[in-house]
C-alpha cells in the first residue's frame, strides 16, 4: 500500500490535538503525544477509514512510535 508519511502525520495531529509538538517518525505516542486509550482508538478508527485497512487490536497495542504505525500501514 502507498502510504504518505505526511498524511499519517496530519491524521495524528488532528486526532491527538498536539499543535505544539513537531511530529516525526520517531515521535512516541504515549510519552511525547500523551495519547490516552481514547486518543488511540480515535486515531485507529481514522486510520482505518482513511487508508482502507483493518488494524488488529493486538498489533495496535504494539505501536510505540509514529514510525511503528507507518511501517504497519506500508506492510498492509
mmCIF file of the N, C-alpha and C atoms, coordinates in Angstrom:
data_MODEL
# 
_entry.id   MODEL 
# 
loop_
_atom_site.group_PDB 
_atom_site.id 
_atom_site.type_symbol 
_atom_site.label_atom_id 
_atom_site.label_alt_id 
_atom_site.label_comp_id 
_atom_site.label_asym_id 
_atom_site.label_entity_id 
_atom_site.label_seq_id 
_atom_site.pdbx_PDB_ins_code 
_atom_site.Cartn_x 
_atom_site.Cartn_y 
_atom_site.Cartn_z 
_atom_site.occupancy 
_atom_site.B_iso_or_equiv 
_atom_site.pdbx_formal_charge 
_atom_site.auth_seq_id 
_atom_site.auth_comp_id 
_atom_site.auth_asym_id 
_atom_site.auth_atom_id 
_atom_site.pdbx_PDB_model_num 
ATOM 1   N N  . UNK A 1 1  ? 0.842   -1.176 0.000  1.00 0.00 ? 1  UNK A N  1 
ATOM 2   C CA . UNK A 1 1  ? 0.000   0.000  0.000  1.00 0.00 ? 1  UNK A CA 1 
ATOM 3   C C  . UNK A 1 1  ? 0.889   1.242  0.000  1.00 0.00 ? 1  UNK A C  1 
ATOM 4   N N  . UNK A 1 2  ? 0.489   2.226  -0.764 1.00 0.00 ? 2  UNK A N  1 
ATOM 5   C CA . UNK A 1 2  ? 1.211   3.501  -0.810 1.00 0.00 ? 2  UNK A CA 1 
ATOM 6   C C  . UNK A 1 2  ? 0.735   4.370  0.351  1.00 0.00 ? 2  UNK A C  1 
ATOM 7   N N  . UNK A 1 3  ? 1.624   4.646  1.272  1.00 0.00 ? 3  UNK A N  1 
ATOM 8   C CA . UNK A 1 3  ? 1.299   5.439  2.449  1.00 0.00 ? 3  UNK A CA 1 
ATOM 9   C C  . UNK A 1 3  ? 2.214   6.648  2.487  1.00 0.00 ? 3  UNK A C  1 
ATOM 10  N N  . UNK A 1 4  ? 1.615   7.812  2.591  1.00 0.00 ? 4  UNK A N  1 
ATOM 11  C CA . UNK A 1 4  ? 2.398   9.033  2.694  1.00 0.00 ? 4  UNK A CA 1 
ATOM 12  C C  . UNK A 1 4  ? 2.552   9.399  4.166  1.00 0.00 ? 4  UNK A C  1 
ATOM 13  N N  . UNK A 1 5  ? 3.797   9.592  4.594  1.00 0.00 ? 5  UNK A N  1 
ATOM 14  C CA . UNK A 1 5  ? 4.062   9.961  5.979  1.00 0.00 ? 5  UNK A CA 1 
ATOM 15  C C  . UNK A 1 5  ? 3.354   11.267 6.329  1.00 0.00 ? 5  UNK A C  1 
ATOM 16  N N  . UNK A 1 6  ? 3.301   12.198 5.387  1.00 0.00 ? 6  UNK A N  1 
ATOM 17  C CA . UNK A 1 6  ? 2.666   13.486 5.659  1.00 0.00 ? 6  UNK A CA 1 
ATOM 18  C C  . UNK A 1 6  ? 1.173   13.322 5.963  1.00 0.00 ? 6  UNK A C  1 
ATOM 19  N N  . UNK A 1 7  ? 0.511   12.396 5.254  1.00 0.00 ? 7  UNK A N  1 
ATOM 20  C CA . UNK A 1 7  ? -0.909  12.141 5.511  1.00 0.00 ? 7  UNK A CA 1 
ATOM 21  C C  . UNK A 1 7  ? -1.090  11.496 6.888  1.00 0.00 ? 7  UNK A C  1 
ATOM 22  N N  . UNK A 1 8  ? -0.225  10.554 7.206  1.00 0.00 ? 8  UNK A N  1 
ATOM 23  C CA . UNK A 1 8  ? -0.279  9.905  8.515  1.00 0.00 ? 8  UNK A CA 1 
ATOM 24  C C  . UNK A 1 8  ? -0.081  10.932 9.626  1.00 0.00 ? 8  UNK A C  1 
ATOM 25  N N  . UNK A 1 9  ? 0.906   11.793 9.464  1.00 0.00 ? 9  UNK A N  1 
ATOM 26  C CA . UNK A 1 9  ? 1.173   12.816 10.482 1.00 0.00 ? 9  UNK A CA 1 
ATOM 27  C C  . UNK A 1 9  ? -0.003  13.777 10.608 1.00 0.00 ? 9  UNK A C  1 
ATOM 28  N N  . UNK A 1 10 ? -0.610  14.156 9.485  1.00 0.00 ? 10 UNK A N  1 
ATOM 29  C CA . UNK A 1 10 ? -1.772  15.055 9.526  1.00 0.00 ? 10 UNK A CA 1 
ATOM 30  C C  . UNK A 1 10 ? -2.917  14.432 10.307 1.00 0.00 ? 10 UNK A C  1 
ATOM 31  N N  . UNK A 1 11 ? -3.147  13.149 10.118 1.00 0.00 ? 11 UNK A N  1 
ATOM 32  C CA . UNK A 1 11 ? -4.217  12.454 10.847 1.00 0.00 ? 11 UNK A CA 1 
ATOM 33  C C  . UNK A 1 11 ? -3.897  12.436 12.340 1.00 0.00 ? 11 UNK A C  1 
ATOM 34  N N  . UNK A 1 12 ? -2.665  12.098 12.671 1.00 0.00 ? 12 UNK A N  1 
ATOM 35  C CA . UNK A 1 12 ? -2.278  12.036 14.081 1.00 0.00 ? 12 UNK A CA 1 
ATOM 36  C C  . UNK A 1 12 ? -2.360  13.414 14.730 1.00 0.00 ? 12 UNK A C  1 
ATOM 37  N N  . UNK A 1 13 ? -1.908  14.447 14.029 1.00 0.00 ? 13 UNK A N  1 
ATOM 38  C CA . UNK A 1 13 ? -2.006  15.807 14.562 1.00 0.00 ? 13 UNK A CA 1 
ATOM 39  C C  . UNK A 1 13 ? -3.448  16.183 14.835 1.00 0.00 ? 13 UNK A C  1 
ATOM 40  N N  . UNK A 1 14 ? -4.337  15.840 13.907 1.00 0.00 ? 14 UNK A N  1 
ATOM 41  C CA . UNK A 1 14 ? -5.749  16.169 14.054 1.00 0.00 ? 14 UNK A CA 1 
ATOM 42  C C  . UNK A 1 14 ? -6.374  15.436 15.235 1.00 0.00 ? 14 UNK A C  1 
ATOM 43  N N  . UNK A 1 15 ? -6.129  14.142 15.324 1.00 0.00 ? 15 UNK A N  1 
ATOM 44  C CA . UNK A 1 15 ? -6.741  13.330 16.377 1.00 0.00 ? 15 UNK A CA 1 
ATOM 45  C C  . UNK A 1 15 ? -6.150  13.637 17.749 1.00 0.00 ? 15 UNK A C  1 
ATOM 46  N N  . UNK A 1 16 ? -4.845  13.772 17.818 1.00 0.00 ? 16 UNK A N  1 
ATOM 47  C CA . UNK A 1 16 ? -4.175  13.976 19.100 1.00 0.00 ? 16 UNK A CA 1 
ATOM 48  C C  . UNK A 1 16 ? -4.232  15.420 19.585 1.00 0.00 ? 16 UNK A C  1 
ATOM 49  N N  . UNK A 1 17 ? -4.549  16.330 18.669 1.00 0.00 ? 17 UNK A N  1 
ATOM 50  C CA . UNK A 1 17 ? -4.638  17.742 19.030 1.00 0.00 ? 17 UNK A CA 1 
ATOM 51  C C  . UNK A 1 17 ? -3.381  18.201 19.767 1.00 0.00 ? 17 UNK A C  1 
ATOM 52  N N  . UNK A 1 18 ? -2.234  17.990 19.141 1.00 0.00 ? 18 UNK A N  1 
ATOM 53  C CA . UNK A 1 18 ? -0.934  18.325 19.728 1.00 0.00 ? 18 UNK A CA 1 
ATOM 54  C C  . UNK A 1 18 ? -0.198  19.337 18.852 1.00 0.00 ? 18 UNK A C  1 
ATOM 55  N N  . UNK A 1 19 ? -0.709  20.562 18.770 1.00 0.00 ? 19 UNK A N  1 
ATOM 56  C CA . UNK A 1 19 ? -0.106  21.545 17.862 1.00 0.00 ? 19 UNK A CA 1 
ATOM 57  C C  . UNK A 1 19 ? 1.300   21.989 18.255 1.00 0.00 ? 19 UNK A C  1 
ATOM 58  N N  . UNK A 1 20 ? 1.676   21.804 19.505 1.00 0.00 ? 20 UNK A N  1 
ATOM 59  C CA . UNK A 1 20 ? 2.984   22.267 19.981 1.00 0.00 ? 20 UNK A CA 1 
ATOM 60  C C  . UNK A 1 20 ? 4.107   21.271 19.717 1.00 0.00 ? 20 UNK A C  1 
ATOM 61  N N  . UNK A 1 21 ? 3.765   20.094 19.218 1.00 0.00 ? 21 UNK A N  1 
ATOM 62  C CA . UNK A 1 21 ? 4.766   19.044 19.024 1.00 0.00 ? 21 UNK A CA 1 
ATOM 63  C C  . UNK A 1 21 ? 4.976   18.818 17.532 1.00 0.00 ? 21 UNK A C  1 
ATOM 64  N N  . UNK A 1 22 ? 6.233   18.859 17.111 1.00 0.00 ? 22 UNK A N  1 
ATOM 65  C CA . UNK A 1 22 ? 6.569   18.543 15.724 1.00 0.00 ? 22 UNK A CA 1 
ATOM 66  C C  . UNK A 1 22 ? 6.619   17.022 15.605 1.00 0.00 ? 22 UNK A C  1 
ATOM 67  N N  . UNK A 1 23 ? 5.620   16.450 14.969 1.00 0.00 ? 23 UNK A N  1 
ATOM 68  C CA . UNK A 1 23 ? 5.508   15.001 14.873 1.00 0.00 ? 23 UNK A CA 1 
ATOM 69  C C  . UNK A 1 23 ? 6.409   14.479 13.760 1.00 0.00 ? 23 UNK A C  1 
ATOM 70  N N  . UNK A 1 24 ? 7.222   13.489 14.111 1.00 0.00 ? 24 UNK A N  1 
ATOM 71  C CA . UNK A 1 24 ? 8.116   12.832 13.166 1.00 0.00 ? 24 UNK A CA 1 
ATOM 72  C C  . UNK A 1 24 ? 7.937   11.324 13.305 1.00 0.00 ? 24 UNK A C  1 
ATOM 73  N N  . UNK A 1 25 ? 8.694   10.593 12.537 1.00 0.00 ? 25 UNK A N  1 
ATOM 74  C CA . UNK A 1 25 ? 8.629   9.134  12.588 1.00 0.00 ? 25 UNK A CA 1 
ATOM 75  C C  . UNK A 1 25 ? 9.010   8.585  13.961 1.00 0.00 ? 25 UNK A C  1 
ATOM 76  N N  . UNK A 1 26 ? 9.868   9.291  14.680 1.00 0.00 ? 26 UNK A N  1 
ATOM 77  C CA . UNK A 1 26 ? 10.325  8.808  15.985 1.00 0.00 ? 26 UNK A CA 1 
ATOM 78  C C  . UNK A 1 26 ? 9.494   9.332  17.154 1.00 0.00 ? 26 UNK A C  1 
ATOM 79  N N  . UNK A 1 27 ? 8.460   10.112 16.879 1.00 0.00 ? 27 UNK A N  1 
ATOM 80  C CA . UNK A 1 27 ? 7.599   10.625 17.942 1.00 0.00 ? 27 UNK A CA 1 
ATOM 81  C C  . UNK A 1 27 ? 6.897   9.459  18.633 1.00 0.00 ? 27 UNK A C  1 
ATOM 82  N N  . UNK A 1 28 ? 7.002   9.433  19.958 1.00 0.00 ? 28 UNK A N  1 
ATOM 83  C CA . UNK A 1 28 ? 6.376   8.361  20.737 1.00 0.00 ? 28 UNK A CA 1 
ATOM 84  C C  . UNK A 1 28 ? 4.935   8.735  21.069 1.00 0.00 ? 28 UNK A C  1 
ATOM 85  N N  . UNK A 1 29 ? 4.034   7.787  20.842 1.00 0.00 ? 29 UNK A N  1 
ATOM 86  C CA . UNK A 1 29 ? 2.614   8.048  21.040 1.00 0.00 ? 29 UNK A CA 1 
ATOM 87  C C  . UNK A 1 29 ? 2.279   8.361  22.495 1.00 0.00 ? 29 UNK A C  1 
ATOM 88  N N  . UNK A 1 30 ? 2.770   7.553  23.402 1.00 0.00 ? 30 UNK A N  1 
ATOM 89  C CA . UNK A 1 30 ? 2.436   7.752  24.818 1.00 0.00 ? 30 UNK A CA 1 
ATOM 90  C C  . UNK A 1 30 ? 3.237   8.882  25.457 1.00 0.00 ? 30 UNK A C  1 
ATOM 91  N N  . UNK A 1 31 ? 4.540   8.809  25.334 1.00 0.00 ? 31 UNK A N  1 
ATOM 92  C CA . UNK A 1 31 ? 5.403   9.736  26.045 1.00 0.00 ? 31 UNK A CA 1 
ATOM 93  C C  . UNK A 1 31 ? 5.390   11.144 25.459 1.00 0.00 ? 31 UNK A C  1 
ATOM 94  N N  . UNK A 1 32 ? 5.470   11.260 24.137 1.00 0.00 ? 32 UNK A N  1 
ATOM 95  C CA . UNK A 1 32 ? 5.555   12.574 23.508 1.00 0.00 ? 32 UNK A CA 1 
ATOM 96  C C  . UNK A 1 32 ? 4.184   13.207 23.265 1.00 0.00 ? 32 UNK A C  1 
ATOM 97  N N  . UNK A 1 33 ? 3.239   12.404 22.791 1.00 0.00 ? 33 UNK A N  1 
ATOM 98  C CA . UNK A 1 33 ? 1.915   12.927 22.455 1.00 0.00 ? 33 UNK A CA 1 
ATOM 99  C C  . UNK A 1 33 ? 0.915   12.797 23.597 1.00 0.00 ? 33 UNK A C  1 
ATOM 100 N N  . UNK A 1 34 ? 1.314   12.093 24.661 1.00 0.00 ? 34 UNK A N  1 
ATOM 101 C CA . UNK A 1 34 ? 0.431   11.896 25.817 1.00 0.00 ? 34 UNK A CA 1 
ATOM 102 C C  . UNK A 1 34 ? -0.908  11.279 25.409 1.00 0.00 ? 34 UNK A C  1 
ATOM 103 N N  . UNK A 1 35 ? -0.841  10.317 24.488 1.00 0.00 ? 35 UNK A N  1 
ATOM 104 C CA . UNK A 1 35 ? -2.047  9.668  23.982 1.00 0.00 ? 35 UNK A CA 1 
ATOM 105 C C  . UNK A 1 35 ? -2.639  8.740  25.038 1.00 0.00 ? 35 UNK A C  1 
ATOM 106 N N  . UNK A 1 36 ? -3.916  8.934  25.311 1.00 0.00 ? 36 UNK A N  1 
ATOM 107 C CA . UNK A 1 36 ? -4.601  8.006  26.201 1.00 0.00 ? 36 UNK A CA 1 
ATOM 108 C C  . UNK A 1 36 ? -5.342  6.976  25.337 1.00 0.00 ? 36 UNK A C  1 
ATOM 109 N N  . UNK A 1 37 ? -6.036  6.064  25.965 1.00 0.00 ? 37 UNK A N  1 
ATOM 110 C CA . UNK A 1 37 ? -6.682  4.987  25.210 1.00 0.00 ? 37 UNK A CA 1 
ATOM 111 C C  . UNK A 1 37 ? -7.748  5.520  24.250 1.00 0.00 ? 37 UNK A C  1 
ATOM 112 N N  . UNK A 1 38 ? -8.471  6.555  24.633 1.00 0.00 ? 38 UNK A N  1 
ATOM 113 C CA . UNK A 1 38 ? -9.482  7.135  23.753 1.00 0.00 ? 38 UNK A CA 1 
ATOM 114 C C  . UNK A 1 38 ? -8.823  7.780  22.529 1.00 0.00 ? 38 UNK A C  1 
ATOM 115 N N  . UNK A 1 39 ? -7.701  8.476  22.740 1.00 0.00 ? 39 UNK A N  1 
ATOM 116 C CA . UNK A 1 39 ? -6.949  9.060  21.625 1.00 0.00 ? 39 UNK A CA 1 
ATOM 117 C C  . UNK A 1 39 ? -6.516  7.976  20.642 1.00 0.00 ? 39 UNK A C  1 
ATOM 118 N N  . UNK A 1 40 ? -6.016  6.883  21.171 1.00 0.00 ? 40 UNK A N  1 
ATOM 119 C CA . UNK A 1 40 ? -5.531  5.804  20.312 1.00 0.00 ? 40 UNK A CA 1 
ATOM 120 C C  . UNK A 1 40 ? -6.663  5.163  19.521 1.00 0.00 ? 40 UNK A C  1 
ATOM 121 N N  . UNK A 1 41 ? -7.805  4.950  20.164 1.00 0.00 ? 41 UNK A N  1 
ATOM 122 C CA . UNK A 1 41 ? -8.954  4.365  19.464 1.00 0.00 ? 41 UNK A CA 1 
ATOM 123 C C  . UNK A 1 41 ? -9.409  5.308  18.358 1.00 0.00 ? 41 UNK A C  1 
ATOM 124 N N  . UNK A 1 42 ? -9.480  6.601  18.653 1.00 0.00 ? 42 UNK A N  1 
ATOM 125 C CA . UNK A 1 42 ? -9.877  7.590  17.643 1.00 0.00 ? 42 UNK A CA 1 
ATOM 126 C C  . UNK A 1 42 ? -8.899  7.598  16.476 1.00 0.00 ? 42 UNK A C  1 
ATOM 127 N N  . UNK A 1 43 ? -7.603  7.541  16.797 1.00 0.00 ? 43 UNK A N  1 
ATOM 128 C CA . UNK A 1 43 ? -6.586  7.531  15.759 1.00 0.00 ? 43 UNK A CA 1 
ATOM 129 C C  . UNK A 1 43 ? -6.728  6.286  14.886 1.00 0.00 ? 43 UNK A C  1 
ATOM 130 N N  . UNK A 1 44 ? -6.891  5.126  15.504 1.00 0.00 ? 44 UNK A N  1 
ATOM 131 C CA . UNK A 1 44 ? -7.008  3.875  14.759 1.00 0.00 ? 44 UNK A CA 1 
ATOM 132 C C  . UNK A 1 44 ? -8.239  3.885  13.856 1.00 0.00 ? 44 UNK A C  1 
ATOM 133 N N  . UNK A 1 45 ? -9.345  4.378  14.372 1.00 0.00 ? 45 UNK A N  1 
ATOM 134 C CA . UNK A 1 45 ? -10.570 4.441  13.566 1.00 0.00 ? 45 UNK A CA 1 
ATOM 135 C C  . UNK A 1 45 ? -10.372 5.345  12.353 1.00 0.00 ? 45 UNK A C  1 
ATOM 136 N N  . UNK A 1 46 ? -9.707  6.481  12.556 1.00 0.00 ? 46 UNK A N  1 
ATOM 137 C CA . UNK A 1 46 ? -9.459  7.403  11.461 1.00 0.00 ? 46 UNK A CA 1 
ATOM 138 C C  . UNK A 1 46 ? -8.502  6.797  10.437 1.00 0.00 ? 46 UNK A C  1 
ATOM 139 N N  . UNK A 1 47 ? -7.466  6.119  10.916 1.00 0.00 ? 47 UNK A N  1 
ATOM 140 C CA . UNK A 1 47 ? -6.520  5.473  10.015 1.00 0.00 ? 47 UNK A CA 1 
ATOM 141 C C  . UNK A 1 47 ? -7.202  4.390  9.189  1.00 0.00 ? 47 UNK A C  1 
ATOM 142 N N  . UNK A 1 48 ? -8.047  3.591  9.847  1.00 0.00 ? 48 UNK A N  1 
ATOM 143 C CA . UNK A 1 48 ? -8.761  2.534  9.129  1.00 0.00 ? 48 UNK A CA 1 
ATOM 144 C C  . UNK A 1 48 ? -9.647  3.129  8.040  1.00 0.00 ? 48 UNK A C  1 
ATOM 145 N N  . UNK A 1 49 ? -10.310 4.225  8.363  1.00 0.00 ? 49 UNK A N  1 
ATOM 146 C CA . UNK A 1 49 ? -11.195 4.863  7.391  1.00 0.00 ? 49 UNK A CA 1 
ATOM 147 C C  . UNK A 1 49 ? -10.406 5.479  6.234  1.00 0.00 ? 49 UNK A C  1 
ATOM 148 N N  . UNK A 1 50 ? -9.377  6.241  6.565  1.00 0.00 ? 50 UNK A N  1 
ATOM 149 C CA . UNK A 1 50 ? -8.630  6.971  5.531  1.00 0.00 ? 50 UNK A CA 1 
ATOM 150 C C  . UNK A 1 50 ? -7.764  6.074  4.655  1.00 0.00 ? 50 UNK A C  1 
ATOM 151 N N  . UNK A 1 51 ? -7.208  5.008  5.228  1.00 0.00 ? 51 UNK A N  1 
ATOM 152 C CA . UNK A 1 51 ? -6.317  4.144  4.470  1.00 0.00 ? 51 UNK A CA 1 
ATOM 153 C C  . UNK A 1 51 ? -6.990  2.849  4.017  1.00 0.00 ? 51 UNK A C  1 
ATOM 154 N N  . UNK A 1 52 ? -8.244  2.624  4.427  1.00 0.00 ? 52 UNK A N  1 
ATOM 155 C CA . UNK A 1 52 ? -8.958  1.434  3.991  1.00 0.00 ? 52 UNK A CA 1 
ATOM 156 C C  . UNK A 1 52 ? -8.354  0.144  4.517  1.00 0.00 ? 52 UNK A C  1 
ATOM 157 N N  . UNK A 1 53 ? -7.906  0.172  5.764  1.00 0.00 ? 53 UNK A N  1 
ATOM 158 C CA . UNK A 1 53 ? -7.296  -1.000 6.380  1.00 0.00 ? 53 UNK A CA 1 
ATOM 159 C C  . UNK A 1 53 ? -8.076  -1.396 7.621  1.00 0.00 ? 53 UNK A C  1 
ATOM 160 N N  . UNK A 1 54 ? -7.780  -2.582 8.108  1.00 0.00 ? 54 UNK A N  1 
ATOM 161 C CA . UNK A 1 54 ? -8.315  -3.019 9.392  1.00 0.00 ? 54 UNK A CA 1 
ATOM 162 C C  . UNK A 1 54 ? -7.110  -3.308 10.272 1.00 0.00 ? 54 UNK A C  1 
ATOM 163 N N  . UNK A 1 55 ? -7.022  -2.597 11.388 1.00 0.00 ? 55 UNK A N  1 
ATOM 164 C CA . UNK A 1 55 ? -5.867  -2.743 12.265 1.00 0.00 ? 55 UNK A CA 1 
ATOM 165 C C  . UNK A 1 55 ? -6.244  -3.631 13.439 1.00 0.00 ? 55 UNK A C  1 
ATOM 166 N N  . UNK A 1 56 ? -5.565  -4.746 13.535 1.00 0.00 ? 56 UNK A N  1 
ATOM 167 C CA . UNK A 1 56 ? -5.783  -5.717 14.602 1.00 0.00 ? 56 UNK A CA 1 
ATOM 168 C C  . UNK A 1 56 ? -5.445  -5.082 15.952 1.00 0.00 ? 56 UNK A C  1 
ATOM 169 N N  . UNK A 1 57 ? -6.284  -5.322 16.950 1.00 0.00 ? 57 UNK A N  1 
ATOM 170 C CA . UNK A 1 57 ? -6.073  -4.742 18.281 1.00 0.00 ? 57 UNK A CA 1 
ATOM 171 C C  . UNK A 1 57 ? -4.728  -5.111 18.875 1.00 0.00 ? 57 UNK A C  1 
ATOM 172 N N  . UNK A 1 58 ? -4.321  -6.366 18.711 1.00 0.00 ? 58 UNK A N  1 
ATOM 173 C CA . UNK A 1 58 ? -3.032  -6.802 19.252 1.00 0.00 ? 58 UNK A CA 1 
ATOM 174 C C  . UNK A 1 58 ? -1.872  -6.059 18.583 1.00 0.00 ? 58 UNK A C  1 
ATOM 175 N N  . UNK A 1 59 ? -1.980  -5.842 17.282 1.00 0.00 ? 59 UNK A N  1 
ATOM 176 C CA . UNK A 1 59 ? -0.945  -5.089 16.565 1.00 0.00 ? 59 UNK A CA 1 
ATOM 177 C C  . UNK A 1 59 ? -0.924  -3.640 17.041 1.00 0.00 ? 59 UNK A C  1 
ATOM 178 N N  . UNK A 1 60 ? -2.109  -3.065 17.233 1.00 0.00 ? 60 UNK A N  1 
ATOM 179 C CA . UNK A 1 60 ? -2.206  -1.674 17.655 1.00 0.00 ? 60 UNK A CA 1 
ATOM 180 C C  . UNK A 1 60 ? -1.569  -1.460 19.024 1.00 0.00 ? 60 UNK A C  1 
ATOM 181 N N  . UNK A 1 61 ? -1.678  -2.438 19.895 1.00 0.00 ? 61 UNK A N  1 
ATOM 182 C CA . UNK A 1 61 ? -1.072  -2.327 21.224 1.00 0.00 ? 61 UNK A CA 1 
ATOM 183 C C  . UNK A 1 61 ? 0.450   -2.234 21.143 1.00 0.00 ? 61 UNK A C  1 
ATOM 184 N N  . UNK A 1 62 ? 1.019   -2.751 20.071 1.00 0.00 ? 62 UNK A N  1 
ATOM 185 C CA . UNK A 1 62 ? 2.473   -2.741 19.898 1.00 0.00 ? 62 UNK A CA 1 
ATOM 186 C C  . UNK A 1 62 ? 2.995   -1.411 19.338 1.00 0.00 ? 62 UNK A C  1 
ATOM 187 N N  . UNK A 1 63 ? 2.104   -0.541 18.869 1.00 0.00 ? 63 UNK A N  1 
ATOM 188 C CA . UNK A 1 63 ? 2.543   0.738  18.314 1.00 0.00 ? 63 UNK A CA 1 
ATOM 189 C C  . UNK A 1 63 ? 3.104   1.625  19.422 1.00 0.00 ? 63 UNK A C  1 
ATOM 190 N N  . UNK A 1 64 ? 4.371   1.938  19.307 1.00 0.00 ? 64 UNK A N  1 
ATOM 191 C CA . UNK A 1 64 ? 5.019   2.826  20.284 1.00 0.00 ? 64 UNK A CA 1 
ATOM 192 C C  . UNK A 1 64 ? 5.330   4.191  19.681 1.00 0.00 ? 64 UNK A C  1 
ATOM 193 N N  . UNK A 1 65 ? 5.654   4.203  18.373 1.00 0.00 ? 65 UNK A N  1 
ATOM 194 C CA . UNK A 1 65 ? 6.022   5.444  17.704 1.00 0.00 ? 65 UNK A CA 1 
ATOM 195 C C  . UNK A 1 65 ? 5.184   5.630  16.436 1.00 0.00 ? 65 UNK A C  1 
ATOM 196 N N  . UNK A 1 66 ? 5.249   6.820  15.891 1.00 0.00 ? 66 UNK A N  1 
ATOM 197 C CA . UNK A 1 66 ? 4.593   7.092  14.620 1.00 0.00 ? 66 UNK A CA 1 
ATOM 198 C C  . UNK A 1 66 ? 5.193   6.192  13.544 1.00 0.00 ? 66 UNK A C  1 
ATOM 199 N N  . UNK A 1 67 ? 6.476   5.930  13.633 1.00 0.00 ? 67 UNK A N  1 
ATOM 200 C CA . UNK A 1 67 ? 7.137   5.038  12.689 1.00 0.00 ? 67 UNK A CA 1 
ATOM 201 C C  . UNK A 1 67 ? 6.577   3.624  12.730 1.00 0.00 ? 67 UNK A C  1 
ATOM 202 N N  . UNK A 1 68 ? 6.218   3.149  13.912 1.00 0.00 ? 68 UNK A N  1 
ATOM 203 C CA . UNK A 1 68 ? 5.607   1.821  14.037 1.00 0.00 ? 68 UNK A CA 1 
ATOM 204 C C  . UNK A 1 68 ? 4.291   1.765  13.254 1.00 0.00 ? 68 UNK A C  1 
ATOM 205 N N  . UNK A 1 69 ? 3.488   2.808  13.387 1.00 0.00 ? 69 UNK A N  1 
ATOM 206 C CA . UNK A 1 69 ? 2.210   2.882  12.675 1.00 0.00 ? 69 UNK A CA 1 
ATOM 207 C C  . UNK A 1 69 ? 2.464   2.919  11.170 1.00 0.00 ? 69 UNK A C  1 
ATOM 208 N N  . UNK A 1 70 ? 3.426   3.731  10.768 1.00 0.00 ? 70 UNK A N  1 
ATOM 209 C CA . UNK A 1 70 ? 3.776   3.881  9.357  1.00 0.00 ? 70 UNK A CA 1 
ATOM 210 C C  . UNK A 1 70 ? 4.217   2.549  8.748  1.00 0.00 ? 70 UNK A C  1 
ATOM 211 N N  . UNK A 1 71 ? 5.081   1.846  9.433  1.00 0.00 ? 71 UNK A N  1 
ATOM 212 C CA . UNK A 1 71 ? 5.579   0.553  8.934  1.00 0.00 ? 71 UNK A CA 1 
ATOM 213 C C  . UNK A 1 71 ? 4.441   -0.462 8.816  1.00 0.00 ? 71 UNK A C  1 
ATOM 214 N N  . UNK A 1 72 ? 3.531   -0.456 9.784  1.00 0.00 ? 72 UNK A N  1 
ATOM 215 C CA . UNK A 1 72 ? 2.386   -1.362 9.722  1.00 0.00 ? 72 UNK A CA 1 
ATOM 216 C C  . UNK A 1 72 ? 1.529   -1.065 8.488  1.00 0.00 ? 72 UNK A C  1 
ATOM 217 N N  . UNK A 1 73 ? 1.238   0.225  8.281  1.00 0.00 ? 73 UNK A N  1 
ATOM 218 C CA . UNK A 1 73 ? 0.397   0.609  7.146  1.00 0.00 ? 73 UNK A CA 1 
ATOM 219 C C  . UNK A 1 73 ? 1.073   0.282  5.823  1.00 0.00 ? 73 UNK A C  1 
ATOM 220 N N  . UNK A 1 74 ? 2.373   0.489  5.716  1.00 0.00 ? 74 UNK A N  1 
ATOM 221 C CA . UNK A 1 74 ? 3.100   0.173  4.478  1.00 0.00 ? 74 UNK A CA 1 
ATOM 222 C C  . UNK A 1 74 ? 3.046   -1.319 4.175  1.00 0.00 ? 74 UNK A C  1 
ATOM 223 N N  . UNK A 1 75 ? 3.101   -2.137 5.214  1.00 0.00 ? 75 UNK A N  1 
ATOM 224 C CA . UNK A 1 75 ? 3.127   -3.590 5.029  1.00 0.00 ? 75 UNK A CA 1 
ATOM 225 C C  . UNK A 1 75 ? 1.735   -4.182 4.804  1.00 0.00 ? 75 UNK A C  1 
ATOM 226 N N  . UNK A 1 76 ? 0.706   -3.408 5.014  1.00 0.00 ? 76 UNK A N  1 
ATOM 227 C CA . UNK A 1 76 ? -0.658  -3.928 4.936  1.00 0.00 ? 76 UNK A CA 1 
ATOM 228 C C  . UNK A 1 76 ? -1.001  -4.347 3.550  1.00 0.00 ? 76 UNK A C  1 
# 
